[in-house]
Structures are given as C-alpha cells and as structure tokens.
C-alpha cells in the first residue's frame, strides 16, 4: 500500500483541499505539521516554493502545489472525482483555476491591517459570490457543484467557504445569505465529514487564534 504524508501548517486551506480528496477516496494518509514561522531545512529541500502542501509519497517522492497534488491523486486513486465528460471536466478545471481569486477576495478581510482596508476587503466578497451563484444555477439537480456527484471543485472551495463562515462569526459580514444556491452548497460541504481535519469547533478556535496572532484589524474581535 502506498504511504501518503501531507506536510502542512495546521490551518492551511490548501493542504485541507488535498486532505479532502484523500478522505473522499477513503485513502489512508498522515499529517506532519510544521511551524509556519520556522520552516525546517528538510522541508525547504522538498518544497521549491517553501509552501505547503507537500505530498510525500512512500518517503521517496515529493509533490508540491495543491492543484498538482489533487490532480495526481485523482488520476491514480479511484474513484475519479473529475467528471468523465471532457467538456464538463474542462469547465470544472476553469473553476478550480478561479480558486486563488475567490480565496483572496472572500477571505482577504482576515489580513486587513486597518478598518478601512477591512471594509474594502469586505466589499470584494459579493463579486465572487455572485459568480459562483451563477455557476451553481447551471448544474443538474443535486447538492454538489456538478449536481449529484462530489468533485474536485467541491474539495477546492470547501476550505474557503469554511473560513468565510469563521470570519462571519468573528465580525458579522452578512454576505452569503443573499446567494441561496451558494449558501446551500456551503452548508452541504460543511456538513460533509471529509471537509474536516479537526473537530469543527476545535478548528474554528485554532483559526481564531491564528487571526489574533496576525495583529490585524480583525484581531481585536478574537
């Protein structure tokens, strides 16, 4: 049996994306958490960009960048989470390509150093939410991005929708409620066991502590 090790910061959403895929495939794996502010030499040697996640395979080969990791896992471990239809698969890849923009705009408030910057960041949230609402309107009947079947798109967006929820409870944002399809999709993903590497309340506490340590404008509410 192949041995999979995910090298991670405890609260990294990009690592969580890969972990969700492994759990959806019912594939055993382990975590090795490292300190974001004190990255060990052995990690730097296997991560060209000094970023997580890194997937270590049989303690011999290392893959980096979450998109590359999840594509590899989907190609090598059944069941496939990408759609079989080439056009739908390309459409799905287009939406996973949009993920960095979505993540930046939807969770950027967590990094704002002043109230003005925070308000500007909050003002960006509705744009990507609207885009996803329109995309979800095109799906077939079912609770996931493509309808009835869980996909790599679901795995990609779940960590960032989760963090939006955390931010909304630190200081109410009130944005998601205006998008019923996106709201329902988010609730479905939050209820799915594969989304969670830690108990939800424990992880939310960890996230709050991370925001507090950043000493940003939002820290005062943690």
RACORTA-V229687 format. One record per residue. N is the residue number from 1. OMEGA is omega in radians with two decimals (none if undefined). D_LAST is the distance of its C-alpha to the last C-alpha in Angstrom with 2 decimals. Layout:
[[N,OMEGA,D_LAST] [N,OMEGA,D_LAST]]
//
This chain:
[[1,3.14,43.09] [2,3.12,40.92] [3,-3.13,38.05] [4,3.09,34.79] [5,3.08,31.97] [6,3.07,28.76] [7,-2.89,27.26] [8,2.69,23.54] [9,-3.02,20.13] [10,-3.03,18.18] [11,-3.08,15.91] [12,3.14,18.62] [13,-3.12,19.52] [14,3.02,23.05] [15,3.13,23.80] [16,3.10,22.56] [17,3.14,25.14] [18,3.13,27.91] [19,3.10,26.88] [20,3.14,27.09] [21,3.13,30.59] [22,3.13,31.71] [23,3.10,30.58] [24,3.12,32.30] [25,3.13,35.39] [26,-3.10,35.10] [27,3.12,35.48] [28,3.08,34.41] [29,3.10,32.28] [30,3.08,30.09] [31,2.85,27.01] [32,-3.10,26.91] [33,3.11,23.46] [34,-3.13,23.53] [35,3.14,21.29] [36,-3.05,20.23] [37,-3.14,20.94] [38,-3.02,24.14] [39,-3.03,26.13] [40,-3.09,29.31] [41,-3.11,32.76] [42,3.11,33.79] [43,3.12,30.94] [44,-3.11,31.87] [45,-3.09,35.44] [46,-3.12,34.70] [47,-3.04,32.13] [48,-3.12,33.90] [49,3.13,30.82] [50,-3.09,28.65] [51,2.93,26.33] [52,0.08,25.43] [53,2.84,26.63] [54,3.05,29.95] [55,3.11,32.13] [56,-3.05,34.58] [57,3.14,37.70] [58,3.14,39.98] [59,-3.12,38.77] [60,-3.03,41.12] [61,3.12,39.66] [62,3.01,36.27] [63,3.14,35.00] [64,-3.04,32.19] [65,-2.99,30.38] [66,-3.12,28.90] [67,3.11,31.43] [68,-3.12,34.34] [69,-3.07,33.10] [70,3.07,32.73] [71,3.11,36.05] [72,-3.13,37.74] [73,-3.11,36.42] [74,3.13,37.59] [75,-3.01,41.00] [76,-3.09,41.58] [77,3.07,40.14] [78,-0.02,41.17] [79,3.09,40.32] [80,3.09,39.86] [81,3.01,36.76] [82,3.10,38.13] [83,3.11,40.60] [84,-3.12,44.27] [85,-3.06,45.34] [86,-3.12,45.29] [87,3.11,44.36] [88,3.11,41.42] [89,3.10,40.36] [90,3.11,40.49] [91,3.09,38.48] [92,3.13,35.80] [93,3.09,35.81] [94,-3.14,35.42] [95,3.03,32.18] [96,3.03,30.82] [97,3.13,31.87] [98,-3.01,29.68] [99,-3.13,26.56] [100,3.09,25.40] [101,3.11,25.63] [102,-3.10,23.81] [103,-3.12,20.96] [104,-3.07,20.71] [105,-3.04,20.89] [106,-3.10,18.70] [107,-3.11,15.68] [108,3.14,16.34] [109,-3.13,13.57] [110,-3.08,11.22] [111,-3.07,13.51] [112,-3.04,14.28] [113,3.14,14.52] [114,3.11,15.38] [115,3.12,15.07] [116,3.10,18.54] [117,3.11,17.87] [118,-3.12,14.92] [119,3.06,17.41] [120,3.14,20.08] [121,3.11,18.14] [122,3.14,17.42] [123,-3.14,21.13] [124,-2.97,22.17] [125,-3.03,20.86] [126,-3.13,23.81] [127,3.11,26.42] [128,3.07,25.72] [129,3.13,24.94] [130,3.12,28.37] [131,3.13,30.07] [132,3.09,28.87] [133,3.13,29.87] [134,3.12,33.33] [135,-3.13,33.59] [136,3.11,32.79] [137,-3.11,35.46] [138,-3.04,38.03] [139,3.01,37.51] [140,-3.08,39.85] [141,3.13,38.97] [142,-2.99,36.27] [143,-3.02,32.53] [144,-3.05,31.93] [145,3.14,32.22] [146,-3.09,35.97] [147,-3.03,36.53] [148,-2.97,37.43] [149,3.07,36.72] [150,-3.07,33.50] [151,3.07,33.57] [152,3.08,32.02] [153,3.09,30.44] [154,3.13,28.52] [155,-3.08,27.40] [156,-3.02,26.36] [157,-3.08,24.21] [158,-3.11,22.53] [159,-3.07,19.79] [160,2.99,18.82] [161,3.06,19.07] [162,-3.12,16.80] [163,3.00,14.11] [164,3.12,14.78] [165,3.09,14.08] [166,-3.13,10.66] [167,-3.13,9.93] [168,3.11,11.83] [169,3.03,9.77] [170,3.09,6.43] [171,-2.98,8.98] [172,3.14,12.51] [173,3.04,14.94] [174,-3.09,17.97] [175,-2.98,20.02] [176,-3.05,21.04] [177,-3.13,22.86] [178,-3.07,25.48] [179,-2.99,26.64] [180,-3.13,28.13] [181,3.10,29.48] [182,3.11,26.35] [183,3.13,24.32] [184,3.10,26.88] [185,3.13,26.94] [186,3.14,23.20] [187,3.11,23.48] [188,-3.11,26.46] [189,3.13,24.76] [190,-3.14,21.70] [191,-3.06,24.31] [192,-3.03,26.29] [193,-3.09,26.07] [194,-3.13,26.72] [195,-2.87,23.37] [196,3.02,21.54] [197,3.09,21.78] [198,3.01,19.51] [199,-3.02,19.00] [200,-3.12,16.70] [201,3.08,14.25] [202,-3.11,14.37] [203,3.10,13.91] [204,3.07,10.88] [205,3.09,9.28] [206,3.14,10.85] [207,3.10,9.67] [208,3.13,5.90] [209,3.09,7.27] [210,3.11,9.50] [211,3.14,7.45] [212,-3.12,5.94] [213,3.13,9.67] [214,-3.12,11.00] [215,3.09,10.38] [216,-3.07,10.59] [217,-3.10,10.25] [218,-3.07,7.25] [219,-3.08,5.37] [220,-3.11,5.68] [221,-3.11,3.81] [222,none,0.00]]
//
